[in-house]
Amino acid sequence: MERVYFKDKEIVLVGTAHISQASIDQVKKAIEEEKPDCVGVELDAQRFEQLQQGSRWREMDLVKVIREGKGYLFLLNILLANIQRQLGDQVGVKPGEEMLAAVNAAREKNIPVALLDRDVRITLKRAMARMSALEKFKLLYAVLLALFEMHEPLTKEKVEELKQQDTLNALLKELGREAPGVKQVLVDERDQFIANKILAANGKKIVAVVGAGHIEGIQKHLAHQMPIAHLNLEPTKNVWMEFLKFVVPVVFIALLAYGLVNKGFSTGLEMIGWWIAITGGLSALGVLVARGHPFAIATAFLAAPLTTLHPALAAGWFAGLVEAKIRIPLVKDFEGLNKLNSLSDLNNNRVTHILMVTALANLGATMGTLIAFPYLLSLLG
């Protein structure tokens, strides 16, 4: 525990692991002994509801998720939830149980409870807005790798290591070196947000239950309070990325026009053919890797050459919707989203299978665009 004094407030920071029985006991003891005026927990309203009632996946509209381009974000959320669940299964403690223990202990003593964390949807949206397509692929790979390595038994030393940082931060530690903006959103911004919420809590003595990896950052921000209104805003569209979306079709049309005028009609046809082959082929390959239906593979091949030239469309949306129409998710698929333990489970569950088809079709189309332009230039040389 760490104790911080700020003006007339006494703040007791209780650092926890999210899957540790010792943390649960520590939280209960701290509330019993400190007798605070308020107990704060590192949760937002959505995660608090999920902890109390379980993840309500069946209420999710999969088609809407795909159409709004949120498939990658939702898939990431599912995978992270399963990593936490697998870790908890190995030590006999459900993820977040120490937070519920804090809430229950506070309620038993009629102590007000404050939710300290930022809405997880805003956090993930802000993180995704900072990431390039390559960084998103690296993150997905890191999460998948972590998910399928969970079968190794956890040692006591490993549990202690987990106490130093929550699972999401651990997975992003390496990626953060290449994408510091992501770390800023997921760690630094949340430290600042939580610190301000602690200071805004009613009462002179506050017990704040937070992941151990946040303690240092929270202490720093408690000492240097700053406004947080801007941290609670959904990300604005990246002007540069929006500009690039329009640059791609303009450059393609310019190259094609140059080829037709200076190299002849046959060269123009060859350029169009290669654009279709490269963008459509790699998008289709992505669906094939995800073991998508042949119709979804064909859809990706046909859609990618056009969607890569349209700023508001993505090949994965079409491939994913076709896959969803053919392999309609069943109730058991939604109920099984918290029971993914292997690559086979990921592929056999129709919900995650469709999301993988969507994500890999988009990735293939993006890679195809990056490869196709240099090749088209070579045809004009």
C-alpha positions in Angstrom: 0.0 0.0 0.0 1.0 3.6 -0.7 -0.2 6.6 1.3 -0.5 10.0 -0.4 -1.6 13.3 1.2 -3.1 16.0 -1.0 -4.5 19.1 0.6 -7.2 17.8 3.1 -7.3 14.3 1.6 -5.6 11.2 2.7 -5.4 8.7 -0.2 -4.5 5.0 0.4 -3.5 3.3 -2.9 -3.9 -0.5 -2.8 -2.0 -2.1 -5.7 -3.4 -5.5 -6.7 -3.1 -8.3 -9.2 -6.2 -9.1 -11.1 -6.0 -12.9 -10.4 -4.6 -13.0 -6.9 -6.3 -14.4 -3.8 -3.7 -12.4 -1.7 -4.9 -9.2 -3.4 -8.5 -10.0 -2.5 -7.5 -10.5 1.2 -5.4 -7.3 1.0 -8.3 -5.3 -0.2 -10.6 -6.5 2.5 -8.0 -5.9 5.2 -7.3 -2.3 3.9 -10.9 -1.3 4.0 -11.4 -2.9 7.4 -8.4 -1.2 9.0 -8.4 2.2 7.2 -12.2 2.8 7.6 -12.3 5.2 4.6 -15.0 7.7 3.7 -15.0 6.4 0.1 -13.7 3.3 -1.7 -12.5 3.8 -5.3 -12.0 0.9 -7.8 -10.2 0.7 -11.1 -13.4 0.1 -13.1 -15.7 1.9 -15.5 -19.5 1.4 -15.5 -19.4 -1.1 -18.4 -16.7 -3.4 -16.9 -18.4 -3.1 -13.5 -21.6 -4.4 -15.0 -19.8 -7.2 -16.8 -18.1 -8.3 -13.5 -21.4 -8.4 -11.8 -23.5 -10.0 -14.5 -20.9 -11.5 -16.9 -20.2 -10.5 -20.5 -23.5 -10.1 -22.3 -22.2 -11.2 -25.7 -25.6 -12.4 -26.9 -26.9 -8.8 -27.0 -24.2 -7.9 -29.6 -25.3 -7.2 -33.2 -22.5 -8.8 -35.2 -23.6 -7.4 -38.5 -23.7 -3.9 -37.0 -20.2 -4.4 -35.6 -18.9 -5.3 -39.0 -20.7 -2.6 -40.9 -19.4 0.1 -38.5 -15.8 -1.2 -38.9 -15.5 -2.3 -35.2 -14.7 -5.9 -35.9 -11.0 -5.7 -35.0 -11.8 -3.8 -31.7 -14.4 -6.3 -30.7 -12.2 -9.3 -31.5 -9.4 -7.8 -29.4 -11.8 -7.3 -26.5 -12.9 -11.0 -26.7 -9.3 -12.2 -26.8 -8.2 -10.1 -23.9 -11.1 -11.3 -21.8 -10.2 -14.9 -22.5 -6.5 -14.3 -21.5 -7.7 -12.9 -18.2 -10.1 -15.8 -17.8 -7.5 -18.4 -18.5 -5.1 -16.9 -16.0 -7.8 -16.8 -13.4 -8.7 -20.5 -14.0 -5.1 -21.5 -13.2 -5.1 -19.7 -9.9 -8.7 -20.3 -8.9 -9.6 -16.6 -8.9 -11.8 -14.8 -11.5 -10.3 -11.7 -13.1 -11.5 -8.6 -11.3 -12.6 -10.5 -8.2 -10.5 -8.2 -6.0 -12.5 -5.2 -7.4 -15.8 -6.9 -6.6 -14.4 -7.7 -3.1 -13.6 -4.0 -2.6 -17.2 -3.0 -3.7 -18.8 -5.7 -1.5 -16.7 -4.8 1.5 -17.6 -1.1 1.1 -21.3 -1.8 0.8 -21.3 -3.9 3.9 -20.0 -0.9 5.8 -22.2 1.6 3.9 -19.2 3.3 2.4 -19.7 5.0 -0.9 -18.0 3.5 -4.0 -16.4 5.5 -6.8 -15.7 4.1 -10.3 -12.3 5.5 -11.2 -11.5 4.3 -14.7 -12.3 5.8 -18.0 -14.9 4.1 -20.2 -13.0 1.1 -21.7 -14.6 1.8 -25.1 -13.2 5.3 -25.3 -9.8 4.0 -24.2 -9.6 1.3 -26.9 -10.9 3.7 -29.6 -8.3 6.2 -28.7 -5.6 3.5 -28.7 -6.8 2.2 -32.1 -6.7 5.7 -33.6 -3.0 5.9 -32.7 -2.1 2.6 -34.4 -1.1 1.9 -38.0 -2.3 -1.2 -39.8 1.1 -2.9 -39.1 0.9 -2.0 -35.4 -2.6 -3.5 -35.2 -1.4 -6.7 -36.8 1.5 -6.9 -34.3 -1.0 -6.3 -31.4 -3.3 -9.0 -32.7 -0.4 -11.4 -33.1 0.8 -10.6 -29.5 -2.6 -11.2 -28.1 -3.1 -14.5 -30.0 0.3 -15.7 -28.9 -0.4 -14.9 -25.3 -3.8 -16.6 -25.5 -2.4 -19.8 -26.7 0.5 -19.8 -24.3 -1.8 -19.8 -21.3 -1.7 -23.6 -21.1 1.6 -23.4 -19.3 1.0 -23.6 -15.5 1.5 -20.4 -13.6 4.2 -20.4 -11.0 4.1 -18.2 -7.8 6.9 -16.1 -9.4 4.7 -15.5 -12.5 1.8 -14.4 -10.4 4.0 -11.9 -8.6 5.2 -10.7 -11.9 1.6 -10.2 -13.0 1.1 -8.0 -9.9 3.4 -5.5 -11.4 1.2 -4.8 -14.4 -2.2 -5.7 -15.7 -2.5 -8.1 -18.6 -3.3 -5.5 -21.2 -0.2 -3.4 -20.2 2.0 -6.5 -20.2 1.0 -7.4 -23.8 1.6 -3.9 -25.0 5.0 -3.4 -23.2 7.0 -4.4 -26.3 4.7 -2.8 -28.8 4.8 0.4 -26.8 8.4 0.8 -27.8 7.4 0.9 -31.4 4.1 2.7 -30.8 4.5 5.0 -27.8 1.2 6.7 -28.6 -0.5 3.4 -27.7 1.2 3.2 -24.3 0.3 6.8 -23.7 -3.4 6.0 -24.2 -3.6 2.7 -22.3 -1.3 3.5 -19.4 -0.4 7.2 -19.0 -3.7 8.7 -19.8 -5.5 6.3 -17.6 -3.1 7.0 -14.7 -3.9 10.7 -15.1 -7.7 10.0 -15.4 -7.7 7.7 -12.3 -5.7 10.2 -10.2 -8.2 13.0 -11.0 -11.2 10.7 -10.2 -9.6 9.9 -6.8 -9.2 13.6 -6.0 -12.8 14.2 -7.1 -14.2 11.5 -4.8 -16.2 12.6 -1.8 -14.6 12.3 1.6 -11.3 13.1 3.3 -9.9 9.5 3.4 -10.0 7.5 0.2 -9.0 3.9 -0.3 -8.3 3.4 -4.1 -8.0 -0.2 -5.4 -6.0 -0.2 -8.6 -3.7 -2.5 -10.6 -0.2 -2.5 -9.1 1.2 -1.3 -12.4 -0.6 2.0 -12.2 0.6 3.0 -8.7 3.7 4.9 -9.8 1.8 6.9 -12.5 -1.1 7.7 -10.3 1.2 8.9 -7.5 2.8 11.3 -10.0 -0.5 12.7 -11.2 -1.8 13.1 -7.7 1.1 15.4 -7.0 0.6 17.4 -10.2 -3.1 17.6 -10.9 -4.1 18.4 -14.5 -7.5 18.7 -16.3 -8.8 15.5 -17.9 -11.8 16.6 -19.9 -9.9 16.0 -23.2 -9.0 12.5 -22.1 -12.7 11.5 -22.1 -13.3 12.5 -25.7 -13.6 10.0 -28.5 -10.7 10.4 -31.0 -11.2 12.7 -33.9 -10.4 11.4 -37.3 -6.8 11.5 -38.2 -6.6 14.2 -40.9 -3.5 12.6 -42.5 -5.2 9.2 -42.7 -8.4 10.8 -44.1 -6.2 12.6 -46.7 -4.5 9.3 -47.6 -7.8 7.7 -48.3 -8.5 10.2 -51.0 -4.9 10.2 -52.3 -5.0 6.4 -53.2 -7.8 6.7 -55.8 -6.4 10.0 -57.1 -2.9 8.6 -57.6 -4.3 5.4 -59.1 -6.4 7.4 -61.7 -3.4 9.6 -62.4 -1.1 6.6 -63.0 -3.7 4.9 -65.1 -4.3 8.0 -67.2 -0.5 8.4 -67.7 -0.2 4.8 -68.8 -3.1 5.1 -71.3 -1.8 8.3 -72.8 1.9 7.6 -72.9 2.2 3.8 -73.0 -1.0 2.8 -74.8 -4.2 1.0 -74.2 -2.6 -2.4 -73.5 -0.5 -1.0 -70.7 -3.6 0.6 -69.2 -5.3 -2.8 -69.2 -2.3 -4.5 -67.8 -2.2 -1.9 -64.9 -5.9 -2.6 -64.1 -5.3 -6.3 -64.3 -2.4 -6.2 -61.9 -4.3 -3.9 -59.5 -7.1 -6.4 -59.3 -4.7 -9.4 -59.0 -2.6 -7.9 -56.2 -5.2 -6.2 -54.0 -7.9 -8.8 -54.7 -5.5 -11.7 -54.4 -4.0 -10.7 -51.1 -7.4 -9.9 -49.6 -8.7 -13.3 -50.7 -5.5 -14.9 -49.3 -6.3 -13.3 -45.9 -9.8 -14.9 -46.0 -8.2 -18.2 -47.0 -5.8 -18.0 -44.1 -8.8 -17.4 -41.8 -10.4 -20.5 -43.4 -13.3 -18.5 -44.8 -16.0 -19.9 -47.0 -15.2 -20.0 -50.8 -17.9 -17.4 -51.4 -16.2 -15.1 -48.8 -12.9 -15.6 -50.5 -14.4 -14.7 -53.9 -16.1 -11.7 -52.3 -12.8 -10.4 -50.9 -11.2 -10.8 -54.3 -13.9 -8.9 -56.1 -14.4 -6.2 -53.4 -10.8 -5.3 -52.6 -9.8 -3.7 -56.0 -12.8 -1.4 -55.6 -12.8 -0.8 -51.8 -9.1 0.1 -51.8 -10.1 3.0 -54.1 -13.1 4.1 -52.0 -12.4 6.1 -48.8 -15.5 4.9 -47.0 -15.4 1.1 -47.7 -13.3 -1.9 -46.7 -13.1 -5.3 -48.3 -13.3 -7.1 -44.9 -16.8 -5.7 -44.4 -18.1 -7.4 -47.5 -16.2 -10.7 -46.9 -17.3 -10.7 -43.2 -20.9 -10.1 -44.0 -20.9 -12.9 -46.6 -19.3 -15.2 -44.1 -21.9 -14.2 -41.5 -24.8 -15.0 -43.9 -23.4 -18.4 -44.7 -22.2 -19.4 -41.3 -24.9 -17.8 -39.1 -23.7 -17.6 -35.5 -25.7 -19.7 -33.0 -26.5 -19.0 -29.4 -23.8 -21.5 -28.3 -21.2 -19.4 -30.3 -22.1 -16.3 -28.3 -22.1 -18.2 -25.0 -18.7 -19.7 -25.9 -16.9 -16.4 -26.4 -15.6 -16.7 -22.8 -14.3 -20.2 -23.4 -11.7 -19.8 -26.1 -8.5 -21.8 -25.3 -6.9 -22.6 -28.6 -6.7 -21.7 -32.3 -9.2 -24.4 -33.0 -11.7 -22.8 -30.5 -11.1 -19.5 -32.2 -11.9 -20.8 -35.6 -14.7 -23.2 -34.6 -16.6 -20.4 -32.8 -18.6 -18.7 -35.6 -18.4 -15.2 -34.1 -14.6 -15.1 -33.8 -14.3 -16.9 -37.1 -16.3 -14.2 -38.8 -14.3 -11.4 -37.1 -11.0 -13.1 -38.2 -12.2 -13.3 -41.8 -13.1 -9.5 -41.6 -9.7 -8.5 -40.1 -7.5 -10.6 -42.4 -9.4 -9.5 -45.5 -8.8 -5.9 -44.6 -5.2 -6.6 -43.8 -4.7 -8.3 -47.1 -6.3 -5.5 -49.0 -4.1 -2.9 -47.2 -0.9 -4.9 -48.0 -2.1 -5.3 -51.6 -2.4 -1.5 -52.0 1.1 -1.0 -50.6 2.6 -3.6 -53.0 0.5 -2.7 -56.1 1.5 1.0 -56.4 5.3 0.3 -56.8 4.5 -2.4 -59.3 2.3 -0.1 -61.3 5.1 2.5 -61.4 7.5 -0.1 -62.6 5.2 -0.8 -65.6 5.5 2.9 -66.6 9.3 2.9 -66.5 
